[in-house]
């Protein structure tokens, strides 16, 4: 009898153990293309049990003993911007595999935006102006400069581009509500890494070397979020007072069938659309009266123009024979092997001389990309080659970049990601801008200081076989030295600048999923570049020969730790973030210039300076230690309470008053 009782108790215990044994449910949450949806939420409807997916969209829920075999439960998977999916399942012992595929919510996607620190929120939950621009919108018209790509796509964003003739020129962005009357540029953040976007220009010639956001490969961009106003950028501190532009780059997919490869090529052509309406009635000079000059070689008198005049209000261009400027020089200007000295031609206008001077700009971009992944890892590798020739003769720009994005699920709770981008930019012959009397800006002088009868084909020959320099702006028929202007071809082929920039920026991060509601992230972010510019005024021209070399470099490091917590109770939800950041930045520049000319004409080096060269050095070191936090409470999806705090301690302020 006792044996029977013991057996009955054992059987009963065994039955209850099986009936109430713990069950686990796991699976992958992905989109329609099979790409994982990281940190998607999954819950058991009607309970407080649930989980969040990891970086690779994988989730796991362990059920306690009060869930029994045969019980039917409903799982609900959701992700911002996608339609919620629910599935009813019958519990069984052991592990159950349940995968979810979510469809994109076309309407909902328009209501999801990326905010500070890359956090995605519903648009209605954000108390400031945020607008997203997708890669498709950005690349509707291919652009080399990412700032230009934003033009006309975001309300309240003004894009100020440099003159169209400046290849690789700057494009500045001003957001509505920005503070200040001058530059007021927003902060750029790429995959969480703040990057420098300053612009550089020549100190004496106004050459435009572009802004540093040009280093971003447009083909790597997934989306851009524009945060306007100081309240939008509280998490980034005072340098984001004029707003934030958040760039999210493309990531690798879960391509279990192998590695994906893509290639694209883009060619674009630039032509000057509109030129000023030039008068074509009067030739060079200040009065309509003809001048005459006696040729010392044959003793004859010829009609001449006032070559020294840099205006065009001289004699009427009616076909009268005269001696042009090049006919007073012993050389072959036609390329027929015959000396053109003494040649007379009819005085006629050159209505297309400015148009003929300019080239058709050509820009070719080749993009290559590899991507792949599996259940625990993903990667994307990209490479870009860009070659451009400007509308200004002898101007070109070559760019190349290499980018990598990768993620790895280390333990199920611990995941890592790495992103880096390298860019090399080489410019040659960037034109001067504005009124630049030193190196010359012919495009500007065409509209103010030029003569309408000048033939550009003759101006192409600006140098003789003996090294003599020619120009149209002769002092007189017997004094061939120019008075005000070198040949425009001399300015663009001899007074040239060369520049090269190397840039590396990116980050490495670790994310620990402590619970389904709490995650902790640590990240190291870096942005560094070196920039070399060499400029010169050529020997033999109107101005004294000169050489300049400018070296600039910067290294910024950000060390960041954040903790994110979220809790959804149905009618009430809460999300919060606290974190700290240490920013170290070192900037240095060294600018050297010759003085008194070059001791060896044509040798462009600081060592060739006749007098003591001018050397200016500058170094700046700065550290900012920051603590920040934000919290959002959502009542029934209708009412939102949002708060953000930040405190910075800056090394650039007095130690007694450096916290703000």
C-alpha positions in Angstrom: 0.0 0.0 0.0 2.8 2.3 0.9 4.5 1.4 -2.3 1.3 2.3 -4.3 1.0 5.6 -2.5 4.7 6.5 -3.3 4.2 5.4 -6.9 1.1 7.5 -7.2 2.8 10.6 -5.7 5.7 10.0 -8.1 3.5 9.7 -11.1 1.5 12.8 -10.1 4.7 14.8 -9.5 6.1 13.6 -12.9 2.8 14.6 -14.6 2.8 18.0 -13.1 6.4 18.5 -13.9 5.7 17.9 -17.6 2.5 19.9 -17.5 4.1 23.0 -16.0 7.7 22.5 -17.3 9.4 25.7 -18.5 9.0 26.5 -22.2 11.1 28.9 -24.4 10.2 30.6 -27.6 12.8 32.1 -30.0 13.1 33.2 -33.6 14.1 36.0 -35.9 12.2 39.2 -36.7 13.0 40.5 -40.2 11.5 42.6 -43.0 10.1 41.6 -46.3 13.6 41.4 -47.8 14.9 39.1 -45.1 16.9 41.9 -43.4 16.9 41.6 -39.6 15.1 44.3 -37.6 17.5 45.0 -34.7 15.9 45.7 -31.3 12.4 44.9 -32.5 9.9 44.2 -29.7 8.0 41.0 -29.1 5.4 40.5 -26.3 2.9 37.9 -25.2 -0.4 39.7 -25.6 -2.3 40.3 -22.4 0.9 39.8 -20.2 4.0 41.6 -19.1 6.2 39.0 -20.7 8.3 39.8 -23.7 11.7 40.6 -25.1 13.6 42.7 -27.6 15.6 41.4 -30.5 19.4 41.8 -30.7 21.4 43.4 -33.4 20.6 40.6 -35.8 16.8 40.5 -35.1 17.0 37.4 -32.9 14.8 37.1 -29.8 14.2 34.6 -27.1 11.5 34.4 -24.4 11.7 32.0 -21.4 8.3 31.2 -20.0 7.7 30.5 -16.3 5.9 27.6 -14.8 2.4 29.2 -15.0 2.4 28.6 -18.8 1.3 25.0 -19.5 1.5 22.7 -22.5 -1.4 23.0 -24.8 -2.1 26.5 -23.8 -2.7 29.0 -26.7 -1.0 32.3 -26.5 -0.7 35.2 -28.9 2.7 36.7 -29.8 2.9 40.3 -31.1 6.1 41.5 -32.9 6.5 45.2 -33.7 9.1 47.6 -35.0 8.9 51.4 -35.6 7.9 52.0 -39.2 6.5 48.5 -39.8 3.0 47.0 -39.4 2.6 45.0 -36.2 2.3 41.2 -36.7 0.5 38.8 -34.3 0.6 35.0 -34.3 -1.3 32.5 -32.1 0.7 29.5 -31.1 0.1 26.4 -28.9 2.7 25.8 -26.3 4.7 22.6 -26.2 7.6 21.4 -24.1 11.1 22.5 -24.9 11.9 25.2 -27.4 9.6 26.6 -30.0 10.8 28.5 -33.1 8.6 31.3 -34.3 9.9 33.7 -37.0 8.2 37.0 -37.9 8.2 38.9 -41.1 7.0 42.5 -40.8 5.8 44.6 -43.7 6.8 48.2 -44.0 4.1 50.7 -43.0 4.2 53.3 -45.8 2.2 55.7 -43.8 3.9 55.0 -40.5 7.4 55.3 -42.0 6.7 58.9 -42.7 6.0 59.3 -39.0 9.3 57.8 -37.8 12.3 60.1 -37.5 15.9 59.7 -36.2 16.6 62.1 -33.3 19.6 62.9 -31.1 22.1 60.1 -30.6 20.5 58.2 -33.4 17.4 57.2 -31.5 14.3 56.5 -33.6 11.0 57.9 -32.4 7.6 58.4 -33.7 7.3 61.9 -35.2 4.4 62.8 -33.0 6.5 62.1 -29.9 9.1 64.7 -30.9 8.7 68.2 -29.6 10.8 69.9 -32.3 11.2 70.0 -36.0 12.8 66.8 -37.6 12.7 65.8 -41.2 14.2 62.7 -42.8 15.4 62.4 -46.4 15.9 58.9 -47.8 18.7 57.7 -50.1 16.3 57.6 -53.0 15.5 61.3 -52.6 19.1 62.3 -52.2 20.2 60.5 -55.3 17.4 61.6 -57.6 20.0 63.9 -59.2 23.5 62.6 -58.4 25.6 65.0 -56.4 29.2 64.9 -55.3 28.6 67.2 -52.4 26.2 65.9 -49.8 25.2 69.4 -48.8 24.1 70.1 -52.4 22.0 66.9 -52.3 19.9 68.4 -49.5 19.0 71.5 -51.6 15.2 71.8 -52.0 14.5 68.6 -50.1 14.0 69.8 -46.5 11.8 72.7 -45.5 13.7 75.4 -43.7 17.1 74.4 -45.0 19.0 76.9 -47.1 22.0 75.5 -49.1 24.5 78.2 -50.1 26.8 76.8 -52.8 29.9 78.4 -54.2 30.2 79.7 -57.7 29.5 77.0 -60.3 32.9 77.4 -61.8 34.6 76.2 -58.6 35.1 72.5 -58.9 34.6 70.8 -55.5 33.6 74.1 -54.0 31.9 74.6 -50.6 28.2 74.2 -49.9 27.1 75.7 -46.6 23.9 74.8 -44.9 21.8 77.2 -42.8 18.8 75.9 -40.8 15.8 77.9 -40.0 16.1 79.1 -36.4 19.9 79.1 -36.4 21.6 81.6 -34.1 24.0 84.2 -35.3 24.4 86.3 -38.4 27.5 84.7 -39.9 28.4 81.1 -40.5 25.9 79.4 -38.1 26.6 75.9 -39.5 24.9 72.8 -38.0 26.7 69.9 -36.5 27.2 66.9 -38.7 27.0 63.4 -37.1 27.7 60.2 -39.1 26.6 57.0 -37.5 26.9 58.7 -34.1 30.3 60.2 -34.8 30.5 64.0 -34.8 32.6 65.1 -37.8 34.2 68.4 -38.7 32.6 70.3 -41.6 34.6 73.5 -41.7 35.5 75.2 -45.0 38.9 76.2 -46.2 39.9 79.0 -48.6 43.1 80.6 -49.7 44.3 83.5 -47.6 45.3 85.7 -50.5 43.5 84.4 -53.5 40.1 83.3 -52.3 40.4 79.7 -53.7 37.6 77.5 -52.5 38.9 74.1 -51.2 35.5 72.9 -50.2 33.9 71.9 -47.0 34.8 68.7 -45.1 31.4 67.1 -45.5 32.5 66.5 -49.1 34.4 63.5 -47.7 31.1 61.6 -47.2 30.4 59.0 -49.9 26.9 59.7 -51.1 26.5 56.1 -52.2 27.0 55.0 -48.6 24.2 57.1 -47.2 21.0 55.4 -46.2 19.2 58.5 -44.9 19.7 62.0 -43.5 17.8 63.5 -40.6 17.7 67.2 -40.1 17.2 68.4 -36.5 16.4 72.1 -36.3 16.8 74.4 -33.3 18.8 74.2 -30.1 16.2 72.1 -28.3 16.6 69.4 -31.0 20.3 69.1 -30.3 20.5 69.3 -26.5 22.1 65.9 -26.4 25.1 67.2 -28.4 25.9 70.3 -26.5 26.6 73.9 -27.6 28.3 73.0 -30.9 24.9 71.8 -32.0 23.2 75.1 -31.2 22.5 75.7 -34.9 20.9 72.2 -35.4 22.2 68.8 -36.3 22.4 66.8 -39.5 22.4 63.1 -38.7 23.7 60.8 -41.5 22.9 57.1 -41.3 24.9 54.9 -43.6 24.0 51.6 -45.2 24.6 48.4 -43.3 25.1 44.8 -44.4 22.1 42.5 -44.7 21.4 38.9 -43.7 22.4 37.4 -47.0 22.8 33.7 -46.2 23.0 32.7 -49.9 26.4 34.4 -50.3 28.0 37.8 -50.7 26.1 40.5 -52.6 27.9 42.8 -55.1 26.8 46.0 -56.6 28.3 48.5 -59.0 27.1 51.8 -60.3 28.6 54.4 -62.5 27.4 58.0 -63.0 28.6 60.6 -65.5 27.6 64.2 -65.3 28.4 67.2 -67.4 28.6 70.9 -66.5 28.1 73.7 -68.9 27.8 77.4 -68.2 24.1 78.1 -68.7 24.0 81.9 -68.6 26.7 84.5 -69.3 26.3 88.3 -69.1 25.2 90.0 -72.3 28.4 91.5 -73.6 28.5 94.5 -76.0 30.0 93.6 -79.4 30.2 97.1 -81.0 33.3 98.7 -79.5 36.9 97.4 -79.2 39.4 97.9 -76.5 40.2 101.5 -75.4 38.8 104.5 -73.7 37.8 106.6 -76.8 36.5 105.8 -80.2 39.5 107.4 -81.9 42.1 105.2 -83.5 45.7 105.2 -82.2 48.7 104.7 -84.5 52.1 103.3 -84.0 55.2 103.3 -86.1 56.8 99.9 -86.4 60.6 100.3 -85.7 61.4 97.4 -88.0 59.8 98.7 -91.2 59.2 102.3 -90.3 55.5 102.2 -91.4 52.6 103.5 -89.4 49.8 101.2 -88.4 46.4 101.4 -86.7 46.5 100.1 -83.2 44.3 99.8 -80.2 45.0 101.0 -76.7 46.3 97.6 -75.5 47.0 99.0 -72.0 43.3 99.8 -71.6 41.4 97.1 -69.7 38.0 98.4 -70.9 36.2 98.1 -74.3 35.0 101.5 -75.3 37.4 102.0 -78.2 36.9 102.2 -82.0 33.9 100.6 -83.6 34.5 97.1 -84.7 33.7 97.7 -88.4 36.4 95.6 -90.1 39.1 98.3 -90.3 42.5 96.8 -90.6 44.8 97.1 -87.6 47.7 95.5 -85.8 46.5 93.2 -82.9 48.6 92.8 -79.8 50.2 89.5 -80.9 51.5 91.1 -84.2 54.1 93.0 -82.2 55.7 89.8 -81.0 58.1 87.6 -83.0 56.4 84.3 -82.6 54.0 81.9 -84.3 50.5 82.3 -82.9 48.6 80.4 -85.6 50.6 77.2 -85.3 51.5 77.3 -89.0 55.2 77.7 -88.5 55.2 81.3 -89.7 56.2 84.3 -87.6 53.1 86.4 -87.2 55.0 89.7 -86.5 53.5 92.5 -88.6 50.2 90.8 -89.4 47.2 93.0 -90.0 43.6 91.8 -89.5 40.1 93.4 -89.7 38.8 94.7 -86.4 35.8 92.4 -85.6 34.0 91.4 -82.4 34.5 88.0 -80.8 31.0 87.4 -79.4 31.8 83.9 -78.0 35.3 84.6 -76.7 34.3 84.1 -73.1 32.2 81.0 -73.9 35.0 79.5 -75.9 37.4 80.0 -73.0 35.4 77.8 -70.7 35.3 74.0 -71.0 32.6 71.5 -70.5 33.0 70.1 -67.0 32.9 66.3 -66.7 32.5 64.3 -63.5 32.6 60.5 -63.4 31.8 58.4 -60.3 32.3 54.6 -59.9 30.8 52.9 -56.9 31.5 49.3 -55.8 30.0 47.6 -52.8 30.1 44.1 -51.2 27.7 43.1 -48.5 26.7 39.9 -46.6 25.9 38.4 -43.3 24.3 35.5 -41.4 22.4 35.0 -38.2 25.1 36.6 -36.0 27.0 38.9 -38.2 26.8 41.3 -41.1 29.1 43.6 -43.1 29.2 46.1 -46.0 32.4 47.2 -47.8 32.3 50.0 -50.3 34.8 51.8 -52.6 34.4 54.9 -54.7 36.5 56.5 -57.4 35.6 60.0 -58.6 37.3 62.0 -61.4 36.2 65.5 -62.2 37.3 68.2 -64.7 36.0 71.7 -64.1 34.7 74.2 -66.6 37.8 76.3 -65.8 40.8 75.3 -67.9 43.3 73.1 -66.1 41.1 72.5 -63.0 40.4 68.9 -61.8 39.4 67.0 -58.7 40.1 63.4 -57.9 38.5 61.6 -55.0 38.5 58.1 -53.6 37.0 56.6 -50.5 36.8 53.3 -48.7 34.0 52.4 -46.2 33.3 49.5 -43.9 30.3 48.7 -41.7 30.2 45.5 -39.6 28.3 44.0 -36.7 28.7 40.8 -34.7 26.5 39.2 -32.0 29.1 37.9 -29.5 27.0 36.1 -26.9 23.4 36.8 -27.5 23.4 39.6 -25.0 26.7 41.3 -26.0 27.1 42.6 -29.6 29.6 44.8 -31.3 29.7 47.0 -34.3 32.5 48.9 -36.2 32.3 51.6 -38.9 35.1 53.4 -40.6 35.5 55.6 -43.6 38.6 56.7 -45.4 38.6 59.5 -48.0 41.4 60.9 -50.1 40.8 64.2 -52.1 43.3 65.7 -54.6 42.6 69.0 -56.2 44.5 70.8 -58.9 44.0 74.3 -60.4 41.1 75.3 -58.2 40.2 78.8 -59.5 40.5 82.0 -57.5 37.2 83.7 -56.5 36.2 87.3 -56.4 38.6 90.1 -57.2 42.0 88.4 -57.0 44.8 90.7 -58.4 47.6 88.4 -57.3 47.0 85.1 -59.0 44.3 86.5 -61.3 40.7 85.6 -61.7 40.0 85.9 -65.5 36.4 84.9 -65.2 35.7 87.9 -63.1 37.9 90.2 -65.3 36.0 89.1 -68.4 33.0 90.9 -67.0 34.8 94.1 -66.0 38.4 94.3 -67.3 38.6 92.9 -70.8 38.4 93.8 -74.5 35.7 92.4 -76.8 37.9 91.9 -79.9 40.3 89.5 -78.2 40.7 86.1 -79.8 41.1 83.3 -77.2 43.0 81.1 -79.6 45.8 83.7 -79.7 45.8 84.0 -75.9 46.5 80.3 -75.5 50.1 80.9 -76.5 51.2 82.8 -73.4 54.9 81.6 -73.4 57.6 81.8 -76.0 60.3 79.2 -76.7 62.7 81.3 -74.8 60.5 81.5 -71.7 59.1 85.0 -72.5 55.6 85.5 -71.1 53.0 87.1 -73.4 49.7 88.9 -72.6 47.2 91.1 -74.4 47.4 94.0 -71.9 50.6 95.5 -73.4 51.8 98.8 -72.1 52.4 99.8 -75.7 53.4 98.4 -79.1 57.1 98.7 -78.1 56.8 97.9 -74.4 55.5 94.3 -74.3 55.3 94.0 -70.5 51.6 93.8 -69.4 50.2 96.7 -67.4 47.4 95.1 -65.4 46.6 91.5 -66.5 48.5 88.4 -67.5 47.0 86.1 -70.1 44.0 84.2 -68.7 45.7 81.0 -69.7 48.9 82.0 -67.8 46.7 82.6 -64.7 45.1 79.1 -64.9 48.1 77.1 -66.1 50.9 78.7 -64.2 49.4 80.4 -61.1 48.0 77.0 -59.9 47.4 75.5 -56.5 47.5 71.8 -55.5 45.8 70.3 -52.5 45.5 66.9 -50.9 43.4 65.8 -47.9 43.4 62.5 -46.1 40.5 61.8 -43.8 39.6 58.9 -41.5 36.5 58.8 -39.3 34.4 56.1 -37.7 33.6 54.3 -34.5 33.6 51.0 -32.5 30.9 50.1 -30.1 29.8 47.4 -27.7 26.1 46.9 -26.7 25.2 44.8 -23.7 21.5 43.8 -23.4 21.2 43.5 -19.6 17.5 42.8 -19.7 14.7 43.1 -22.2 14.3 46.7 -21.1 17.8 47.8 -20.4 20.8 48.1 -22.7 24.2 49.6 -22.1 26.5 50.9 -24.8 30.1 51.9 -24.9 31.7 53.6 -27.9 34.9 55.1 -29.2 34.5 57.6 -32.0 37.2 59.3 -34.1 37.5 61.9 -36.8 40.9 62.9 -38.0 42.4 64.5 -41.2 45.5 66.1 -42.5 45.2 68.8 -45.3 48.1 70.1 -47.4 47.7 73.1 -49.8 50.5 74.4 -52.1 49.9 77.7 -53.9 52.0 79.8 -56.2 52.4 82.9 -58.3 54.5 81.8 -61.3 57.8 83.4 -62.3 57.7 85.7 -65.3 54.2 87.1 -64.8 53.0 90.5 -63.8 53.3 89.9 -60.1 56.3 88.9 -58.1 56.8 85.1 -58.0 55.6 83.6 -54.7 55.1 80.2 -53.1 52.9 79.2 -50.1 52.5 75.9 -48.2 49.7 75.3 -45.6 49.5 72.2 -43.5 46.5 71.6 -41.3 45.5 68.6 -39.2 42.9 67.7 -36.6 42.2 64.7 -34.4 39.0 64.4 -32.4 38.2 61.5 -30.2 34.9 60.9 -28.4 34.6 58.3 -25.6 31.0 57.6 -24.8 28.9 55.5 -22.5 25.1 55.4 -22.5 22.3 53.4 -20.8 18.9 53.0 -22.4 15.8 51.9 -20.6 12.2 51.4 -21.9 9.1 50.0 -20.4 5.7 49.6 -22.1 2.7 49.1 -19.8 0.1 49.5 -22.5 -1.6 52.8 -21.7 1.6 54.2 -20.3 5.2 53.8 -21.7 8.5 55.2 -20.6 11.9 55.5 -22.3 15.0 57.1 -20.9 18.7 57.5 -21.5 21.6 58.6 -19.4 25.2 58.9 -20.6 28.6 60.5 -20.5 31.1 61.7 -23.1 34.7 62.8 -23.1 35.7 64.7 -26.2 39.4 65.4 -26.9 40.4 67.6 -29.9 43.8 68.7 -31.2 44.0 71.1 -34.2 47.2 72.4 -35.6 48.3 74.5 -38.6 51.6 75.6 -40.2 51.5 78.2 -43.0 54.7 79.2 -44.7 55.2 81.8 -47.5 58.1 83.1 -49.4 59.0 86.8 -49.2 60.8 89.0 -51.7 60.3 86.6 -54.6 62.1 83.3 -55.5 65.8 83.1 -55.7 65.5 80.5 -58.5 62.7 81.3 -60.9 60.4 78.3 -61.3 61.6 76.6 -58.2 58.5 76.6 -55.9 59.8 75.9 -52.5 60.0 77.8 -49.2 63.8 77.4 -49.4 63.8 79.6 -52.5 62.6 82.6 -50.6 64.8 85.6 -51.3 64.0 87.2 -47.9 63.2 85.5 -44.6 60.0 83.5 -45.2 56.8 84.1 -43.3 55.9 81.2 -41.0 52.8 81.0 -38.9 52.0 78.1 -36.6 49.0 77.5 -34.5 47.9 74.7 -32.1 44.7 74.2 -30.2 43.8 71.5 -27.7 40.4 71.2 -26.2 38.6 68.7 -23.9 34.9 68.7 -23.0 33.5 66.3 -20.4 29.8 65.9 -20.6 26.9 64.2 -18.8 23.5 64.0 -20.4 20.1 62.4 -20.1 16.7 62.3 -21.6 13.3 60.9 -20.7 10.0 60.5 -22.5 6.7 59.5 -21.0 3.8 58.5 -23.3 0.2 58.5 -22.2 -2.0 56.3 -24.4 -0.1 57.3 -27.5 -1.6 60.8 -27.4 0.2 62.8 -24.7 4.0 63.0 -24.4 6.2 64.5 -21.7 9.8 64.9 -22.8 12.8 66.2 -20.9 16.5 66.6 -21.8 19.4 67.7 -19.7 23.1 68.2 -20.4 26.1 69.5 -18.5 29.5 70.3 -20.1 32.8 71.0 -18.5 35.2 72.7 -21.0 38.9 73.1 -20.7 38.8 76.3 -22.7 37.0 78.1 -19.9 38.5 79.2 -16.5 38.6 76.4 -14.0 36.4 78.3 -11.6 33.7 78.8 -14.2 34.0 76.0 -16.7 30.7 74.1 -16.1 27.6 75.0 -18.1 
